[in-house]
């Protein structure tokens, strides 16, 4: 955990009387269930998840969506939660694994970190020449070197020459190889080093590249500073390798039940799986009727 804990504490380590002031929520595999056999998630949250989040917001907790998705892939989730009414402050949202921080609605980009991804992309393609590359085209979709598997990207896919894709600084790069496994991509990334970038491998052979020092945790720290919230007073819930820094950053980091083992091992606690509304169960522990 990110802070010392008083002697009087619950068995799981949080101080007696602790209640999160900020709740950082991954989306795919946490709020949205994965589509079996596909690299995409279902389009809608279940009612228990939506209602638990709304109860927490009504009780005064700051809700912060934190995802590897691009900004335009996150706004529909914010819309579905319907947390912002007349007179309410816009939500803080951490997108692109921390490279973009924005307020919504309306969309107002507050932070965007960029980097030169060309060397890292070419190093991966030298090993996996059939892999596809994608760069966000904000408000439209993605510029891609070749089409991605159906349902894996949000918005339009604009076929673009590789030299043009990596010819200028970007906030995030996706490299996807449908012919490889996640384990092969983990080994590949370790072996070639990917110097000058941060990287994270998803559930499939999906590699996210980001600027050095950028993660969901760095984006959340910016939000917490703006809100005047200590990370020790934050709850974070996620299921993927790109959630590791976020779970370590928060005072209480909780893994979804179906998370990969490295995430389960790193978390302060484990809730039920996404198919059993694990995020709602964790949130209701602090904001439910019997909390």
N, C-alpha and C positions, 0 to 999 in steps of 0.2 A: 504494500500500500504506500501511498505517496506522503503520508504524514505519520507521526507517532500517535499511538492510541493510548488514552488514559487507562488506568488500571481497571475501572469499571467499564466493561465492554461485553458485547454479545459474543457468543462462541465463535462467530465468523469474523470477528475482529473490529467491527465498527463500534464507536462509542455508544453507550446507552443513551437513548434520546436522539441519536443521529437520524437525519432525514435529508435526502439529497435536495440541494438547491438547483442543481443543473443535471439534466438527464440527456446523455449523448447516446443516440440510437443509430446503429447501422440499419440498412434497409433490407437488402436481399439476403434471405436466410435468417433474418431477425424479425423484421416487421412483415415481410412477404415470404410466403412459402416457396421453396424451389419446385419447379416443374420436374417431375421424375424423368430422368434420362435426358434432360436438356440443360443447357447452360444459361437458363433464364428463369425468372421467378414469375409467380402468378401476379396478375395486374392489380389485385385488390387485397387490402388487409381484412382480417376477420373482425367482427364486431367487438369481441373482447379486447383485442389489441387497440383498436381505435378508442374505445371507451376508457381504457386504463390510462392512455396518454392524455385524453381530455380531462380526466379527473385530476391527474398530476398538474396539468397546466392551470386548472381552475383553483388548485390549492396553492399556487404561487411558484411552482417549479418552472425553470426555464427549459424548454424542450429544444434540443439542437439535433437536427438530422446530420449524420456524419457518414458519408459513403464514398466509394470509389466512382460512383456515377458522376457524369458531367452535370453542370447546373440544370440544363434543360431536362435531364432525366430525373431530377429530384423535385422539381416544382409540382408535378402531378401528385406526388406523395404528400407534399405540404398541403395542396388543395384538398386532397381526400381527408386529411385530418381536420380541416376547417377550424383551425385554432385562432385565426385572426379575425376579429370583428371590428366594428366601428370604435375608434379610440384605442384599440390595442396596438402595442408595438409590433412591428414586423418581426418575423422569425429570423434567427441566425441559422445559417446553413453552411456546413463544411462539405465541399464537393471535391471531386478529383483527388481523393485521398489526401486532402489538406492543402492542395495547391491553389484552390480557389475558395474564398470565404465571401458569402454574400448575404444580404438581407432580402426578405421576401414576405409578402408582396409590397410594391412591385420589385422586380429584380434590380438590386443595386450591388454591383461588384465592389467589395471593400478591399480585398487582397487578391492578387494573382501573382504567384511565383512562377517564373519561367526558366528554362535552361536549354542548352544545346544538346539535343539527344542523338545527333547524327552518328557519332562514333559507337555509342552503345547499341543503337539499332542495327548498324552494319555488322557489329560483332555477333549479335544474335543471329542475323540472317546468314552469316557465313557458316553457322552451324546448322541452321534450320531454314534453308533457302525457300521452302514452300510456305513459311509462316506469313500471316497477313499483318499489316500495320495499320493503325487507325489514330487519327488526330481529331480532336473535337472541332467542329465548325459551329460555333455558338449560335443557338437559336434555330439551327437547321438540322444538325445531325453530326455526321463524321465524314472527314475525308479519309479514304481507305485505299490501300494498295491493291486490294482484291476483296470481293464480298465476304463478309463474316457469316457464320452459321445463322440461320433465321432466328430472330428473337433475341440475339445477344447484344445488339446495339439499339439505342433509341434514336428515332428520327431517320432522316435520309442518309444513304451511303453514296458519297460522291467519289468515283474512281479517280485517283490522282497518282501521278508519277512519283516514285519514291524520293527522287532528288528534291522535288517540290515539297513533299510531306515534311522532310526533315531539314529543309533549307533555311529555316528561321527558328528562333527560340519558341518553345512550346511549354505549356503547363503540365502536360501529361501525354504519354504515349502508351498505346495498348499494342502488344504483340501477341498474336493468337495462332496456334497451330493445331487444327483439328486432328492431325495425325499423330500427335504426341500426347503424353499423359502429364498430369500436374507434377508427378514425381520426377519425370524426365526434365521438366522445366526448372524445378528446384535445383537439380543437380547441374543443369546447364548454367544457370545463373551463378552458382557457387564456383563453377570451374572457370568461367571466363572473366569473372570479377565485376564487370560492368562499372568500371571506375568513373567517378564523377557523377554518379546517379544513385538515387535510392531505388530499390525495386521490391516488388512483392508478387508472389505467385498466387493465383486464385484457386478455385476448386477444380478447374480444368487446366489445360495447358494455355493459360492466360497470364501474361506478364505485364504488370503496370510499371512504367518507369516514371520517376518524379525527380525534382531537384533535390540535391543533397540537403539533409536536415528537414525535409518536408514529409509530414505524415499526418494522419488524422489528429494525432496528439498536438502537433504544432498549430494546426488550425484551431483546435479546441482551446489551446492556451490563449490564442488571440481573442477568442470569444469570451473566455472566462475573465481575462483582463478588462475587456470592455464592459462586462457586466459587474465586475467587482466580486467575482466568486472565486474562492480558493479551490484548487483541484481536489483537495481533501473532502470537499462538500459536493463532489460530482459522482454520479452513477453512470457507468458506461456499459452498454450491452452490445455484444457482437459475436460473430461466428467464424470469421475468416482470418487468414494470416495478416491481412491489412488492418486488422483490429488489435494486433498485439501491442503496439505503442499506446493506443487509446486506452486499453484495459489497464496497462501499467500506469498511465497518467492519472487516471481517476482514483479517488479515494476508495471506491468500490467498483471493481471491474468484474463483470459477470459474463461468462460464456454461455452460448446457447447449447442445449444438450447434444445436438448433432455436430458440433464444431469439430474440426480436425484436432488430433491429440495435442499438438503443440499449443493450440489455443486453450484447450481444456487445462493443460498443465500450468499455463501462465496466469489463469484467472484466479481471482479471490474466491469465487464461488461459481457454481454451475446451476443453471435453471433448466426447465423442461425444454424439449426440442421445439423448433418452430411449428411443427405440425400439432403440437400440444399447447400453443400459445404461450411459450416460455417467457417472452418479453412482457406480456400482460401479467403473468404470475409474479415476476420480479417487481414490476412497478406497483402492483397492488399490495405487495408486502409493505410498502411505505405509504401508499395513498388509497388503499382499498377501504371498504367499509369497516373492517376490523383492524386497521393499522393502528 
